[in-house]
Amino acid sequence: MLLDALFGNRTAAKVLIFIGVNKDAYAKEIATSTAISLNLVQSQLKRLERGGVLVSKLRGRMRFYSFNPRFPLGDDLGAILRDAIDYMPNDEREIYMVRRRPRAPGKPL
């Protein structure tokens, strides 16, 4: 993947891209969509939160992670992630697109 070297490893790159595309996410959602073990995703989320890149918030019993608005390089990081998505093949890009709200009744697939 294009960003592996920049972020240190593939898991960190996938976690950041997933959150960049979806604005926020929880660990199980990231793990399921990207086919990475839950333990690896959780350790990357904790590391990125400790580093100030991400913040987390509880919603019910789930902890959602999003980019820290106070992170000094947040805008630059967002631009890098958007550019990386543009360079991905369509089949790889679809991994990061998650639909959370239900489909409208009668709407075709």
Phi and psi restraints in degrees (range 20) as a CNS / XPLOR table:
assign (resid 1 and name C) (resid 2 and name N)
       (resid 2 and name CA) (resid 2 and name C) 1.0 -61.3 20.0 2
assign (resid 2 and name N) (resid 2 and name CA)
       (resid 2 and name C) (resid 3 and name N) 1.0 -35.9 20.0 2
assign (resid 2 and name C) (resid 3 and name N)
       (resid 3 and name CA) (resid 3 and name C) 1.0 -98.7 20.0 2
assign (resid 3 and name N) (resid 3 and name CA)
       (resid 3 and name C) (resid 4 and name N) 1.0 0.1 20.0 2
assign (resid 3 and name C) (resid 4 and name N)
       (resid 4 and name CA) (resid 4 and name C) 1.0 -54.7 20.0 2
assign (resid 4 and name N) (resid 4 and name CA)
       (resid 4 and name C) (resid 5 and name N) 1.0 -48.7 20.0 2
assign (resid 4 and name C) (resid 5 and name N)
       (resid 5 and name CA) (resid 5 and name C) 1.0 -66.1 20.0 2
assign (resid 5 and name N) (resid 5 and name CA)
       (resid 5 and name C) (resid 6 and name N) 1.0 -36.7 20.0 2
assign (resid 5 and name C) (resid 6 and name N)
       (resid 6 and name CA) (resid 6 and name C) 1.0 -67.4 20.0 2
assign (resid 6 and name N) (resid 6 and name CA)
       (resid 6 and name C) (resid 7 and name N) 1.0 -42.1 20.0 2
assign (resid 6 and name C) (resid 7 and name N)
       (resid 7 and name CA) (resid 7 and name C) 1.0 -96.5 20.0 2
assign (resid 7 and name N) (resid 7 and name CA)
       (resid 7 and name C) (resid 8 and name N) 1.0 -0.1 20.0 2
assign (resid 7 and name C) (resid 8 and name N)
       (resid 8 and name CA) (resid 8 and name C) 1.0 98.4 20.0 2
assign (resid 8 and name N) (resid 8 and name CA)
       (resid 8 and name C) (resid 9 and name N) 1.0 -32.1 20.0 2
assign (resid 8 and name C) (resid 9 and name N)
       (resid 9 and name CA) (resid 9 and name C) 1.0 -162.6 20.0 2
assign (resid 9 and name N) (resid 9 and name CA)
       (resid 9 and name C) (resid 10 and name N) 1.0 164.9 20.0 2
assign (resid 9 and name C) (resid 10 and name N)
       (resid 10 and name CA) (resid 10 and name C) 1.0 -65.5 20.0 2
assign (resid 10 and name N) (resid 10 and name CA)
       (resid 10 and name C) (resid 11 and name N) 1.0 -37.8 20.0 2
assign (resid 10 and name C) (resid 11 and name N)
       (resid 11 and name CA) (resid 11 and name C) 1.0 -63.2 20.0 2
assign (resid 11 and name N) (resid 11 and name CA)
       (resid 11 and name C) (resid 12 and name N) 1.0 -47.0 20.0 2
assign (resid 11 and name C) (resid 12 and name N)
       (resid 12 and name CA) (resid 12 and name C) 1.0 -60.5 20.0 2
assign (resid 12 and name N) (resid 12 and name CA)
       (resid 12 and name C) (resid 13 and name N) 1.0 -42.5 20.0 2
assign (resid 12 and name C) (resid 13 and name N)
       (resid 13 and name CA) (resid 13 and name C) 1.0 -62.1 20.0 2
assign (resid 13 and name N) (resid 13 and name CA)
       (resid 13 and name C) (resid 14 and name N) 1.0 -45.4 20.0 2
assign (resid 13 and name C) (resid 14 and name N)
       (resid 14 and name CA) (resid 14 and name C) 1.0 -66.0 20.0 2
assign (resid 14 and name N) (resid 14 and name CA)
       (resid 14 and name C) (resid 15 and name N) 1.0 -40.3 20.0 2
assign (resid 14 and name C) (resid 15 and name N)
       (resid 15 and name CA) (resid 15 and name C) 1.0 -61.9 20.0 2
assign (resid 15 and name N) (resid 15 and name CA)
       (resid 15 and name C) (resid 16 and name N) 1.0 -46.9 20.0 2
assign (resid 15 and name C) (resid 16 and name N)
       (resid 16 and name CA) (resid 16 and name C) 1.0 -65.6 20.0 2
assign (resid 16 and name N) (resid 16 and name CA)
       (resid 16 and name C) (resid 17 and name N) 1.0 -40.4 20.0 2
assign (resid 16 and name C) (resid 17 and name N)
       (resid 17 and name CA) (resid 17 and name C) 1.0 -64.6 20.0 2
assign (resid 17 and name N) (resid 17 and name CA)
       (resid 17 and name C) (resid 18 and name N) 1.0 -44.0 20.0 2
assign (resid 17 and name C) (resid 18 and name N)
       (resid 18 and name CA) (resid 18 and name C) 1.0 -59.1 20.0 2
assign (resid 18 and name N) (resid 18 and name CA)
       (resid 18 and name C) (resid 19 and name N) 1.0 -45.9 20.0 2
assign (resid 18 and name C) (resid 19 and name N)
       (resid 19 and name CA) (resid 19 and name C) 1.0 -68.8 20.0 2
assign (resid 19 and name N) (resid 19 and name CA)
       (resid 19 and name C) (resid 20 and name N) 1.0 -36.6 20.0 2
assign (resid 19 and name C) (resid 20 and name N)
       (resid 20 and name CA) (resid 20 and name C) 1.0 -62.0 20.0 2
assign (resid 20 and name N) (resid 20 and name CA)
       (resid 20 and name C) (resid 21 and name N) 1.0 -38.8 20.0 2
assign (resid 20 and name C) (resid 21 and name N)
       (resid 21 and name CA) (resid 21 and name C) 1.0 -75.1 20.0 2
assign (resid 21 and name N) (resid 21 and name CA)
       (resid 21 and name C) (resid 22 and name N) 1.0 -41.0 20.0 2
assign (resid 21 and name C) (resid 22 and name N)
       (resid 22 and name CA) (resid 22 and name C) 1.0 -100.7 20.0 2
assign (resid 22 and name N) (resid 22 and name CA)
       (resid 22 and name C) (resid 23 and name N) 1.0 1.2 20.0 2
assign (resid 22 and name C) (resid 23 and name N)
       (resid 23 and name CA) (resid 23 and name C) 1.0 72.8 20.0 2
assign (resid 23 and name N) (resid 23 and name CA)
       (resid 23 and name C) (resid 24 and name N) 1.0 -38.9 20.0 2
assign (resid 23 and name C) (resid 24 and name N)
       (resid 24 and name CA) (resid 24 and name C) 1.0 -156.6 20.0 2
assign (resid 24 and name N) (resid 24 and name CA)
       (resid 24 and name C) (resid 25 and name N) 1.0 162.0 20.0 2
assign (resid 24 and name C) (resid 25 and name N)
       (resid 25 and name CA) (resid 25 and name C) 1.0 -165.0 20.0 2
assign (resid 25 and name N) (resid 25 and name CA)
       (resid 25 and name C) (resid 26 and name N) 1.0 160.5 20.0 2
assign (resid 25 and name C) (resid 26 and name N)
       (resid 26 and name CA) (resid 26 and name C) 1.0 -110.9 20.0 2
assign (resid 26 and name N) (resid 26 and name CA)
       (resid 26 and name C) (resid 27 and name N) 1.0 160.6 20.0 2
assign (resid 26 and name C) (resid 27 and name N)
       (resid 27 and name CA) (resid 27 and name C) 1.0 -57.2 20.0 2
assign (resid 27 and name N) (resid 27 and name CA)
       (resid 27 and name C) (resid 28 and name N) 1.0 -47.0 20.0 2
assign (resid 27 and name C) (resid 28 and name N)
       (resid 28 and name CA) (resid 28 and name C) 1.0 -63.0 20.0 2
assign (resid 28 and name N) (resid 28 and name CA)
       (resid 28 and name C) (resid 29 and name N) 1.0 -38.6 20.0 2
assign (resid 28 and name C) (resid 29 and name N)
       (resid 29 and name CA) (resid 29 and name C) 1.0 -62.5 20.0 2
assign (resid 29 and name N) (resid 29 and name CA)
       (resid 29 and name C) (resid 30 and name N) 1.0 -43.9 20.0 2
assign (resid 29 and name C) (resid 30 and name N)
       (resid 30 and name CA) (resid 30 and name C) 1.0 -65.1 20.0 2
assign (resid 30 and name N) (resid 30 and name CA)
       (resid 30 and name C) (resid 31 and name N) 1.0 -46.3 20.0 2
assign (resid 30 and name C) (resid 31 and name N)
       (resid 31 and name CA) (resid 31 and name C) 1.0 -60.8 20.0 2
assign (resid 31 and name N) (resid 31 and name CA)
       (resid 31 and name C) (resid 32 and name N) 1.0 -44.6 20.0 2
assign (resid 31 and name C) (resid 32 and name N)
       (resid 32 and name CA) (resid 32 and name C) 1.0 -65.8 20.0 2
assign (resid 32 and name N) (resid 32 and name CA)
       (resid 32 and name C) (resid 33 and name N) 1.0 -45.8 20.0 2
assign (resid 32 and name C) (resid 33 and name N)
       (resid 33 and name CA) (resid 33 and name C) 1.0 -69.1 20.0 2
assign (resid 33 and name N) (resid 33 and name CA)
       (resid 33 and name C) (resid 34 and name N) 1.0 -36.5 20.0 2
assign (resid 33 and name C) (resid 34 and name N)
       (resid 34 and name CA) (resid 34 and name C) 1.0 -98.1 20.0 2
assign (resid 34 and name N) (resid 34 and name CA)
       (resid 34 and name C) (resid 35 and name N) 1.0 -2.1 20.0 2
assign (resid 34 and name C) (resid 35 and name N)
       (resid 35 and name CA) (resid 35 and name C) 1.0 58.9 20.0 2
assign (resid 35 and name N) (resid 35 and name CA)
       (resid 35 and name C) (resid 36 and name N) 1.0 41.1 20.0 2
assign (resid 35 and name C) (resid 36 and name N)
       (resid 36 and name CA) (resid 36 and name C) 1.0 -112.9 20.0 2
assign (resid 36 and name N) (resid 36 and name CA)
       (resid 36 and name C) (resid 37 and name N) 1.0 145.1 20.0 2
assign (resid 36 and name C) (resid 37 and name N)
       (resid 37 and name CA) (resid 37 and name C) 1.0 -62.1 20.0 2
assign (resid 37 and name N) (resid 37 and name CA)
       (resid 37 and name C) (resid 38 and name N) 1.0 146.7 20.0 2
assign (resid 37 and name C) (resid 38 and name N)
       (resid 38 and name CA) (resid 38 and name C) 1.0 -58.5 20.0 2
assign (resid 38 and name N) (resid 38 and name CA)
       (resid 38 and name C) (resid 39 and name N) 1.0 -40.1 20.0 2
assign (resid 38 and name C) (resid 39 and name N)
       (resid 39 and name CA) (resid 39 and name C) 1.0 -61.1 20.0 2
assign (resid 39 and name N) (resid 39 and name CA)
       (resid 39 and name C) (resid 40 and name N) 1.0 -42.4 20.0 2
assign (resid 39 and name C) (resid 40 and name N)
       (resid 40 and name CA) (resid 40 and name C) 1.0 -64.7 20.0 2
assign (resid 40 and name N) (resid 40 and name CA)
       (resid 40 and name C) (resid 41 and name N) 1.0 -42.4 20.0 2
assign (resid 40 and name C) (resid 41 and name N)
       (resid 41 and name CA) (resid 41 and name C) 1.0 -63.4 20.0 2
assign (resid 41 and name N) (resid 41 and name CA)
       (resid 41 and name C) (resid 42 and name N) 1.0 -46.2 20.0 2
assign (resid 41 and name C) (resid 42 and name N)
       (resid 42 and name CA) (resid 42 and name C) 1.0 -61.6 20.0 2
assign (resid 42 and name N) (resid 42 and name CA)
       (resid 42 and name C) (resid 43 and name N) 1.0 -40.5 20.0 2
assign (resid 42 and name C) (resid 43 and name N)
       (resid 43 and name CA) (resid 43 and name C) 1.0 -67.2 20.0 2
assign (resid 43 and name N) (resid 43 and name CA)
       (resid 43 and name C) (resid 44 and name N) 1.0 -37.2 20.0 2
assign (resid 43 and name C) (resid 44 and name N)
       (resid 44 and name CA) (resid 44 and name C) 1.0 -68.1 20.0 2
assign (resid 44 and name N) (resid 44 and name CA)
       (resid 44 and name C) (resid 45 and name N) 1.0 -41.1 20.0 2
assign (resid 44 and name C) (resid 45 and name N)
       (resid 45 and name CA) (resid 45 and name C) 1.0 -61.5 20.0 2
assign (resid 45 and name N) (resid 45 and name CA)
       (resid 45 and name C) (resid 46 and name N) 1.0 -43.7 20.0 2
assign (resid 45 and name C) (resid 46 and name N)
       (resid 46 and name CA) (resid 46 and name C) 1.0 -63.9 20.0 2
assign (resid 46 and name N) (resid 46 and name CA)
       (resid 46 and name C) (resid 47 and name N) 1.0 -42.0 20.0 2
assign (resid 46 and name C) (resid 47 and name N)
       (resid 47 and name CA) (resid 47 and name C) 1.0 -63.5 20.0 2
assign (resid 47 and name N) (resid 47 and name CA)
       (resid 47 and name C) (resid 48 and name N) 1.0 -44.4 20.0 2
assign (resid 47 and name C) (resid 48 and name N)
       (resid 48 and name CA) (resid 48 and name C) 1.0 -68.7 20.0 2
assign (resid 48 and name N) (resid 48 and name CA)
       (resid 48 and name C) (resid 49 and name N) 1.0 -32.5 20.0 2
assign (resid 48 and name C) (resid 49 and name N)
       (resid 49 and name CA) (resid 49 and name C) 1.0 -70.5 20.0 2
assign (resid 49 and name N) (resid 49 and name CA)
       (resid 49 and name C) (resid 50 and name N) 1.0 -43.0 20.0 2
assign (resid 49 and name C) (resid 50 and name N)
       (resid 50 and name CA) (resid 50 and name C) 1.0 -60.3 20.0 2
assign (resid 50 and name N) (resid 50 and name CA)
       (resid 50 and name C) (resid 51 and name N) 1.0 -35.1 20.0 2
assign (resid 50 and name C) (resid 51 and name N)
       (resid 51 and name CA) (resid 51 and name C) 1.0 -78.0 20.0 2
assign (resid 51 and name N) (resid 51 and name CA)
       (resid 51 and name C) (resid 52 and name N) 1.0 -5.4 20.0 2
assign (resid 51 and name C) (resid 52 and name N)
       (resid 52 and name CA) (resid 52 and name C) 1.0 86.4 20.0 2
assign (resid 52 and name N) (resid 52 and name CA)
       (resid 52 and name C) (resid 53 and name N) 1.0 2.8 20.0 2
assign (resid 52 and name C) (resid 53 and name N)
       (resid 53 and name CA) (resid 53 and name C) 1.0 -75.8 20.0 2
assign (resid 53 and name N) (resid 53 and name CA)
       (resid 53 and name C) (resid 54 and name N) 1.0 -39.3 20.0 2
assign (resid 53 and name C) (resid 54 and name N)
       (resid 54 and name CA) (resid 54 and name C) 1.0 -116.6 20.0 2
assign (resid 54 and name N) (resid 54 and name CA)
       (resid 54 and name C) (resid 55 and name N) 1.0 157.7 20.0 2
assign (resid 54 and name C) (resid 55 and name N)
       (resid 55 and name CA) (resid 55 and name C) 1.0 -127.2 20.0 2
assign (resid 55 and name N) (resid 55 and name CA)
       (resid 55 and name C) (resid 56 and name N) 1.0 156.9 20.0 2
assign (resid 55 and name C) (resid 56 and name N)
       (resid 56 and name CA) (resid 56 and name C) 1.0 -127.3 20.0 2
assign (resid 56 and name N) (resid 56 and name CA)
       (resid 56 and name C) (resid 57 and name N) 1.0 156.1 20.0 2
assign (resid 56 and name C) (resid 57 and name N)
       (resid 57 and name CA) (resid 57 and name C) 1.0 -148.2 20.0 2
assign (resid 57 and name N) (resid 57 and name CA)
       (resid 57 and name C) (resid 58 and name N) 1.0 135.4 20.0 2
assign (resid 57 and name C) (resid 58 and name N)
       (resid 58 and name CA) (resid 58 and name C) 1.0 -78.9 20.0 2
assign (resid 58 and name N) (resid 58 and name CA)
       (resid 58 and name C) (resid 59 and name N) 1.0 134.8 20.0 2
assign (resid 58 and name C) (resid 59 and name N)
       (resid 59 and name CA) (resid 59 and name C) 1.0 -127.4 20.0 2
assign (resid 59 and name N) (resid 59 and name CA)
       (resid 59 and name C) (resid 60 and name N) 1.0 104.2 20.0 2
assign (resid 59 and name C) (resid 60 and name N)
       (resid 60 and name CA) (resid 60 and name C) 1.0 66.9 20.0 2
assign (resid 60 and name N) (resid 60 and name CA)
       (resid 60 and name C) (resid 61 and name N) 1.0 -121.5 20.0 2
assign (resid 60 and name C) (resid 61 and name N)
       (resid 61 and name CA) (resid 61 and name C) 1.0 -102.1 20.0 2
assign (resid 61 and name N) (resid 61 and name CA)
       (resid 61 and name C) (resid 62 and name N) 1.0 3.8 20.0 2
assign (resid 61 and name C) (resid 62 and name N)
       (resid 62 and name CA) (resid 62 and name C) 1.0 -107.5 20.0 2
assign (resid 62 and name N) (resid 62 and name CA)
       (resid 62 and name C) (resid 63 and name N) 1.0 141.9 20.0 2
assign (resid 62 and name C) (resid 63 and name N)
       (resid 63 and name CA) (resid 63 and name C) 1.0 -101.1 20.0 2
assign (resid 63 and name N) (resid 63 and name CA)
       (resid 63 and name C) (resid 64 and name N) 1.0 115.5 20.0 2
assign (resid 63 and name C) (resid 64 and name N)
       (resid 64 and name CA) (resid 64 and name C) 1.0 -97.1 20.0 2
assign (resid 64 and name N) (resid 64 and name CA)
       (resid 64 and name C) (resid 65 and name N) 1.0 138.8 20.0 2
assign (resid 64 and name C) (resid 65 and name N)
       (resid 65 and name CA) (resid 65 and name C) 1.0 -111.1 20.0 2
assign (resid 65 and name N) (resid 65 and name CA)
       (resid 65 and name C) (resid 66 and name N) 1.0 141.3 20.0 2
assign (resid 65 and name C) (resid 66 and name N)
       (resid 66 and name CA) (resid 66 and name C) 1.0 -145.9 20.0 2
assign (resid 66 and name N) (resid 66 and name CA)
       (resid 66 and name C) (resid 67 and name N) 1.0 170.5 20.0 2
assign (resid 66 and name C) (resid 67 and name N)
       (resid 67 and name CA) (resid 67 and name C) 1.0 -69.0 20.0 2
assign (resid 67 and name N) (resid 67 and name CA)
       (resid 67 and name C) (resid 68 and name N) 1.0 141.0 20.0 2
assign (resid 67 and name C) (resid 68 and name N)
       (resid 68 and name CA) (resid 68 and name C) 1.0 -73.7 20.0 2
assign (resid 68 and name N) (resid 68 and name CA)
       (resid 68 and name C) (resid 69 and name N) 1.0 117.4 20.0 2
assign (resid 68 and name C) (resid 69 and name N)
       (resid 69 and name CA) (resid 69 and name C) 1.0 -65.3 20.0 2
assign (resid 69 and name N) (resid 69 and name CA)
       (resid 69 and name C) (resid 70 and name N) 1.0 -17.0 20.0 2
assign (resid 69 and name C) (resid 70 and name N)
       (resid 70 and name CA) (resid 70 and name C) 1.0 -93.8 20.0 2
assign (resid 70 and name N) (resid 70 and name CA)
       (resid 70 and name C) (resid 71 and name N) 1.0 -1.1 20.0 2
assign (resid 70 and name C) (resid 71 and name N)
       (resid 71 and name CA) (resid 71 and name C) 1.0 -68.3 20.0 2
assign (resid 71 and name N) (resid 71 and name CA)
       (resid 71 and name C) (resid 72 and name N) 1.0 123.6 20.0 2
assign (resid 71 and name C) (resid 72 and name N)
       (resid 72 and name CA) (resid 72 and name C) 1.0 -59.6 20.0 2
assign (resid 72 and name N) (resid 72 and name CA)
       (resid 72 and name C) (resid 73 and name N) 1.0 -29.7 20.0 2
assign (resid 72 and name C) (resid 73 and name N)
       (resid 73 and name CA) (resid 73 and name C) 1.0 -104.6 20.0 2
assign (resid 73 and name N) (resid 73 and name CA)
       (resid 73 and name C) (resid 74 and name N) 1.0 19.8 20.0 2
assign (resid 73 and name C) (resid 74 and name N)
       (resid 74 and name CA) (resid 74 and name C) 1.0 -59.2 20.0 2
assign (resid 74 and name N) (resid 74 and name CA)
       (resid 74 and name C) (resid 75 and name N) 1.0 -43.8 20.0 2
assign (resid 74 and name C) (resid 75 and name N)
       (resid 75 and name CA) (resid 75 and name C) 1.0 -65.3 20.0 2
assign (resid 75 and name N) (resid 75 and name CA)
       (resid 75 and name C) (resid 76 and name N) 1.0 -41.6 20.0 2
assign (resid 75 and name C) (resid 76 and name N)
       (resid 76 and name CA) (resid 76 and name C) 1.0 -65.9 20.0 2
assign (resid 76 and name N) (resid 76 and name CA)
       (resid 76 and name C) (resid 77 and name N) 1.0 -41.2 20.0 2
assign (resid 76 and name C) (resid 77 and name N)
       (resid 77 and name CA) (resid 77 and name C) 1.0 -62.3 20.0 2
assign (resid 77 and name N) (resid 77 and name CA)
       (resid 77 and name C) (resid 78 and name N) 1.0 -43.8 20.0 2
assign (resid 77 and name C) (resid 78 and name N)
       (resid 78 and name CA) (resid 78 and name C) 1.0 -59.5 20.0 2
assign (resid 78 and name N) (resid 78 and name CA)
       (resid 78 and name C) (resid 79 and name N) 1.0 -40.9 20.0 2
assign (resid 78 and name C) (resid 79 and name N)
       (resid 79 and name CA) (resid 79 and name C) 1.0 -65.0 20.0 2
assign (resid 79 and name N) (resid 79 and name CA)
       (resid 79 and name C) (resid 80 and name N) 1.0 -41.2 20.0 2
assign (resid 79 and name C) (resid 80 and name N)
       (resid 80 and name CA) (resid 80 and name C) 1.0 -62.5 20.0 2
assign (resid 80 and name N) (resid 80 and name CA)
       (resid 80 and name C) (resid 81 and name N) 1.0 -44.1 20.0 2
assign (resid 80 and name C) (resid 81 and name N)
       (resid 81 and name CA) (resid 81 and name C) 1.0 -65.9 20.0 2
assign (resid 81 and name N) (resid 81 and name CA)
       (resid 81 and name C) (resid 82 and name N) 1.0 -40.2 20.0 2
assign (resid 81 and name C) (resid 82 and name N)
       (resid 82 and name CA) (resid 82 and name C) 1.0 -63.2 20.0 2
assign (resid 82 and name N) (resid 82 and name CA)
       (resid 82 and name C) (resid 83 and name N) 1.0 -41.7 20.0 2
assign (resid 82 and name C) (resid 83 and name N)
       (resid 83 and name CA) (resid 83 and name C) 1.0 -64.4 20.0 2
assign (resid 83 and name N) (resid 83 and name CA)
       (resid 83 and name C) (resid 84 and name N) 1.0 -40.0 20.0 2
assign (resid 83 and name C) (resid 84 and name N)
       (resid 84 and name CA) (resid 84 and name C) 1.0 -62.5 20.0 2
assign (resid 84 and name N) (resid 84 and name CA)
       (resid 84 and name C) (resid 85 and name N) 1.0 -40.7 20.0 2
assign (resid 84 and name C) (resid 85 and name N)
       (resid 85 and name CA) (resid 85 and name C) 1.0 -61.5 20.0 2
assign (resid 85 and name N) (resid 85 and name CA)
       (resid 85 and name C) (resid 86 and name N) 1.0 -40.6 20.0 2
assign (resid 85 and name C) (resid 86 and name N)
       (resid 86 and name CA) (resid 86 and name C) 1.0 -63.1 20.0 2
assign (resid 86 and name N) (resid 86 and name CA)
       (resid 86 and name C) (resid 87 and name N) 1.0 -29.5 20.0 2
assign (resid 86 and name C) (resid 87 and name N)
       (resid 87 and name CA) (resid 87 and name C) 1.0 -87.1 20.0 2
assign (resid 87 and name N) (resid 87 and name CA)
       (resid 87 and name C) (resid 88 and name N) 1.0 -8.5 20.0 2
assign (resid 87 and name C) (resid 88 and name N)
       (resid 88 and name CA) (resid 88 and name C) 1.0 -76.7 20.0 2
assign (resid 88 and name N) (resid 88 and name CA)
       (resid 88 and name C) (resid 89 and name N) 1.0 148.0 20.0 2
assign (resid 88 and name C) (resid 89 and name N)
       (resid 89 and name CA) (resid 89 and name C) 1.0 -65.1 20.0 2
assign (resid 89 and name N) (resid 89 and name CA)
       (resid 89 and name C) (resid 90 and name N) 1.0 152.1 20.0 2
assign (resid 89 and name C) (resid 90 and name N)
       (resid 90 and name CA) (resid 90 and name C) 1.0 -56.6 20.0 2
assign (resid 90 and name N) (resid 90 and name CA)
       (resid 90 and name C) (resid 91 and name N) 1.0 -40.4 20.0 2
assign (resid 90 and name C) (resid 91 and name N)
       (resid 91 and name CA) (resid 91 and name C) 1.0 -65.4 20.0 2
assign (resid 91 and name N) (resid 91 and name CA)
       (resid 91 and name C) (resid 92 and name N) 1.0 -34.9 20.0 2
assign (resid 91 and name C) (resid 92 and name N)
       (resid 92 and name CA) (resid 92 and name C) 1.0 -74.8 20.0 2
assign (resid 92 and name N) (resid 92 and name CA)
       (resid 92 and name C) (resid 93 and name N) 1.0 -35.3 20.0 2
assign (resid 92 and name C) (resid 93 and name N)
       (resid 93 and name CA) (resid 93 and name C) 1.0 -63.8 20.0 2
assign (resid 93 and name N) (resid 93 and name CA)
       (resid 93 and name C) (resid 94 and name N) 1.0 -34.6 20.0 2
assign (resid 93 and name C) (resid 94 and name N)
       (resid 94 and name CA) (resid 94 and name C) 1.0 -64.7 20.0 2
assign (resid 94 and name N) (resid 94 and name CA)
       (resid 94 and name C) (resid 95 and name N) 1.0 -22.9 20.0 2
assign (resid 94 and name C) (resid 95 and name N)
       (resid 95 and name CA) (resid 95 and name C) 1.0 -59.0 20.0 2
assign (resid 95 and name N) (resid 95 and name CA)
       (resid 95 and name C) (resid 96 and name N) 1.0 -34.1 20.0 2
assign (resid 95 and name C) (resid 96 and name N)
       (resid 96 and name CA) (resid 96 and name C) 1.0 -89.6 20.0 2
assign (resid 96 and name N) (resid 96 and name CA)
       (resid 96 and name C) (resid 97 and name N) 1.0 -10.1 20.0 2
assign (resid 96 and name C) (resid 97 and name N)
       (resid 97 and name CA) (resid 97 and name C) 1.0 -88.6 20.0 2
assign (resid 97 and name N) (resid 97 and name CA)
       (resid 97 and name C) (resid 98 and name N) 1.0 117.2 20.0 2
assign (resid 97 and name C) (resid 98 and name N)
       (resid 98 and name CA) (resid 98 and name C) 1.0 -121.1 20.0 2
assign (resid 98 and name N) (resid 98 and name CA)
       (resid 98 and name C) (resid 99 and name N) 1.0 132.8 20.0 2
assign (resid 98 and name C) (resid 99 and name N)
       (resid 99 and name CA) (resid 99 and name C) 1.0 -100.1 20.0 2
assign (resid 99 and name N) (resid 99 and name CA)
       (resid 99 and name C) (resid 100 and name N) 1.0 119.9 20.0 2
assign (resid 99 and name C) (resid 100 and name N)
       (resid 100 and name CA) (resid 100 and name C) 1.0 -102.3 20.0 2
assign (resid 100 and name N) (resid 100 and name CA)
       (resid 100 and name C) (resid 101 and name N) 1.0 -29.9 20.0 2
assign (resid 100 and name C) (resid 101 and name N)
       (resid 101 and name CA) (resid 101 and name C) 1.0 -92.7 20.0 2
assign (resid 101 and name N) (resid 101 and name CA)
       (resid 101 and name C) (resid 102 and name N) 1.0 152.3 20.0 2
assign (resid 101 and name C) (resid 102 and name N)
       (resid 102 and name CA) (resid 102 and name C) 1.0 -69.3 20.0 2
assign (resid 102 and name N) (resid 102 and name CA)
       (resid 102 and name C) (resid 103 and name N) 1.0 152.7 20.0 2
assign (resid 102 and name C) (resid 103 and name N)
       (resid 103 and name CA) (resid 103 and name C) 1.0 -70.6 20.0 2
assign (resid 103 and name N) (resid 103 and name CA)
       (resid 103 and name C) (resid 104 and name N) 1.0 142.5 20.0 2
assign (resid 103 and name C) (resid 104 and name N)
       (resid 104 and name CA) (resid 104 and name C) 1.0 -62.1 20.0 2
assign (resid 104 and name N) (resid 104 and name CA)
       (resid 104 and name C) (resid 105 and name N) 1.0 142.4 20.0 2
assign (resid 104 and name C) (resid 105 and name N)
       (resid 105 and name CA) (resid 105 and name C) 1.0 -58.4 20.0 2
assign (resid 105 and name N) (resid 105 and name CA)
       (resid 105 and name C) (resid 106 and name N) 1.0 133.1 20.0 2
assign (resid 105 and name C) (resid 106 and name N)
       (resid 106 and name CA) (resid 106 and name C) 1.0 81.6 20.0 2
assign (resid 106 and name N) (resid 106 and name CA)
       (resid 106 and name C) (resid 107 and name N) 1.0 -3.9 20.0 2
assign (resid 106 and name C) (resid 107 and name N)
       (resid 107 and name CA) (resid 107 and name C) 1.0 -76.0 20.0 2
assign (resid 107 and name N) (resid 107 and name CA)
       (resid 107 and name C) (resid 108 and name N) 1.0 131.5 20.0 2
assign (resid 107 and name C) (resid 108 and name N)
       (resid 108 and name CA) (resid 108 and name C) 1.0 -68.6 20.0 2
assign (resid 108 and name N) (resid 108 and name CA)
       (resid 108 and name C) (resid 109 and name N) 1.0 153.2 20.0 2
